[in-house]
Amino acid sequence: MRILVTGSADGLGRAAADSLLSGGHDVVVHARNQDRAASLAALVDRGADIVVGDFTDRDAVRRIAAELNGRDPLDAVIHNAGVWRGRAVMPVNVIAPYLLTALLDGPRRHVYLSSGSHFGGQPSLAGVDWQGKVPGSYADSKLFVTTLAAALARLRPELISNAVDPGWVPTKMGGPGAPDDLDLGHQTQEWLAASDEPQSLTSGGYWYHRQQRQPHRAVHDHTFQEQLLEALAEETGTRL
């Protein structure tokens, strides 16, 4: 399978890309700039394809989608790129995966990185700054992207769309004292993106270490899903 892993210069994204590449898959890695791309040389030398672009820049996301649509078709996307604080939270954690979902041709499977923090998110779009002019709420961003995954599963039954809580793992974002297992933190994404096991072919789930869990109740609220999709469509000028 040909699988794009966004935000794969380090952490969970790199671990997933490395593992998928070792498993014989055709992997496309992503870095936000050329300096970060240099750190992916070892994976590129092993056969990975690469795209470069800053997900805070919507034009860069659109360019990446156009580049990928001009290459071999993708089978799956692991929407891994994310930030946990600052002005980039909404652009990177929500706008970029939404645009890639809307613009990429072909991928049948979409895996969105959520977080247990999404339970602290507010199911309200009032006053959300999608452009990142002010710092955004990480919890809200993860609630929104988890809702996006569920909405896609409902509205596009021909696709397989799931959200994954990787746990609080010891990455640069999670910190060295994080209590969860780093290996388990990326295996569910790989499984949902590439496996042919019957469970991995289900859609609309919220997963933690290959077990489905119940997300925030707003995630499967169809009214909130529609409000979110409408807000994202209006903000980006692009509909699913």
Backbone hydrogen bonds, N-H to C=O, Kabsch-Sander energy under -0.5 kcal/mol:
donor,donor_aa,acceptor,acceptor_aa,energy
3,I,1,M,-0.6
3,I,26,D,-2.6
4,L,76,A,-2.3
5,V,28,V,-2.6
6,T,4,L,-0.5
6,T,78,I,-2.1
8,S,30,H,-1.8
13,G,10,D,-0.7
14,R,10,D,-1.4
15,A,11,G,-2.2
16,A,12,L,-2.6
17,A,13,G,-2.5
18,D,14,R,-2.9
19,S,15,A,-2.3
20,L,16,A,-2.7
21,L,17,A,-2.4
22,S,18,D,-2.3
23,G,19,S,-1.5
24,G,21,L,-1.6
25,H,20,L,-2.2
26,D,1,M,-2.6
27,V,25,H,-0.8
28,V,3,I,-2.9
29,V,27,V,-0.6
29,V,49,D,-2.9
30,H,5,V,-0.7
31,A,51,V,-1.7
37,A,33,N,-2.2
38,A,34,Q,-1.8
39,S,35,D,-0.7
39,S,36,R,-0.8
40,L,37,A,-1.7
41,A,38,A,-1.4
43,L,40,L,-0.6
44,V,40,L,-2.4
45,D,41,A,-2.8
46,R,42,A,-0.8
47,G,44,V,-1.7
48,A,43,L,-2.3
49,D,27,V,-2.6
51,V,29,V,-2.1
53,G,31,A,-2.4
55,F,53,G,-0.6
57,D,54,D,-1.9
58,R,56,T,-0.7
61,V,57,D,-1.8
62,R,58,R,-2.4
63,R,59,D,-2.3
64,I,60,A,-2.5
65,A,61,V,-2.4
66,A,62,R,-2.3
67,E,63,R,-2.8
68,L,64,I,-2.7
69,N,65,A,-2.2
70,G,66,A,-1.0
70,G,67,E,-0.8
71,R,68,L,-1.3
74,L,105,D,-0.7
75,D,2,R,-3.2
76,A,2,R,-1.6
77,V,109,R,-1.9
78,I,4,L,-3.1
79,H,77,V,-0.7
79,H,111,V,-3.4
80,N,78,I,-2.0
89,V,86,G,-1.2
92,V,88,A,-2.8
93,N,88,A,-0.5
93,N,89,V,-2.5
94,V,90,M,-1.9
95,I,90,M,-2.3
96,A,91,P,-2.2
98,Y,94,V,-2.1
99,L,95,I,-2.8
100,L,96,A,-2.6
101,T,97,P,-2.3
102,A,98,Y,-2.3
103,L,99,L,-2.6
104,L,100,L,-2.5
108,R,75,D,-1.5
109,R,75,D,-1.8
110,H,160,I,-2.9
111,V,77,V,-2.7
112,Y,162,N,-2.7
113,L,79,H,-1.9
114,S,112,Y,-0.7
114,S,164,V,-3.2
118,H,115,S,-2.1
119,F,116,G,-1.5
120,G,117,S,-1.9
121,G,118,H,-1.6
124,S,122,Q,-2.6
128,V,125,L,-1.5
130,W,128,V,-1.0
132,G,129,D,-1.0
136,G,86,G,-2.0
138,Y,136,G,-0.6
141,S,137,S,-2.4
142,K,138,Y,-2.1
143,L,139,A,-1.9
144,F,140,D,-2.7
145,V,141,S,-2.3
146,T,142,K,-1.7
147,T,143,L,-2.0
148,L,144,F,-2.3
149,A,145,V,-1.9
150,A,146,T,-1.8
151,A,147,T,-2.7
152,L,148,L,-2.6
153,A,149,A,-1.9
154,R,150,A,-1.9
155,L,151,A,-2.7
156,R,152,L,-2.4
159,L,156,R,-2.3
160,I,108,R,-3.1
161,S,159,L,-0.6
162,N,110,H,-2.2
163,A,205,G,-2.7
164,V,112,Y,-2.6
165,D,207,W,-3.5
169,V,167,G,-1.2
171,T,169,V,-2.3
175,G,171,T,-2.9
178,A,175,G,-1.5
180,D,168,W,-2.8
185,G,181,D,-1.5
186,H,182,L,-0.6
186,H,183,D,-1.3
187,Q,183,D,-1.2
188,T,184,L,-0.8
190,E,186,H,-1.6
191,W,187,Q,-2.4
192,L,188,T,-2.6
193,A,189,Q,-1.9
194,A,190,E,-2.1
195,S,191,W,-2.2
200,S,197,E,-0.8
201,L,197,E,-0.8
201,L,198,P,-1.0
202,T,199,Q,-1.4
204,G,161,S,-3.7
206,Y,213,R,-0.5
207,W,163,A,-2.8
207,W,205,G,-0.5
208,Y,211,Q,-2.5
211,Q,208,Y,-1.2
213,R,206,Y,-3.2
219,V,216,H,-2.0
220,H,217,R,-0.7
221,D,218,A,-1.4
222,H,220,H,-0.8
225,Q,221,D,-2.6
226,E,222,H,-2.4
227,Q,223,T,-2.3
228,L,224,F,-2.6
229,L,225,Q,-2.7
230,E,226,E,-2.4
231,A,227,Q,-2.3
232,L,228,L,-2.6
233,A,229,L,-2.4
234,E,230,E,-2.5
235,E,231,A,-2.3
236,T,232,L,-2.3
237,G,233,A,-2.1
238,T,233,A,-0.6
